[in-house]
Amino acid sequence: MTTKHLKKEIQKGMYIVQLLFAKNHEDKDAYFYVSVRGDKIEDFKKAISKGNCDISNFGSILEHGVGIPNELTRIQMEEKYGFDHSDINFKIN
């Protein structure tokens, strides 16, 4: 699916974009922007509340990296997918 098509699907409520913070495969703190199909949101929330889950069962990873997303990544996610970061605190303790 193209970025443009996914953005339209998000606007229609067919997909949501979530930002997750977890350990990556190298056991480092990481972030993952994931798109989740609308009909799988509840199952996705249950799966992540239990811990490790296979994102491909629910959608796909749009962007990921170690630590927290930098400003450029946040801007790109806002512009490409309309992701709203206003409720997220990016301060590291």
Secondary structure, 3 states (H helix, E strand, C coil): CCHHHHHHHHHCCCEEEEEEEEECCCCCEEEEEEEEEHHHHHHHHHHHHHCCCCHHHCEEEEEEEECCCCHHHHHHHHHHHCCCCCCCCCCCC
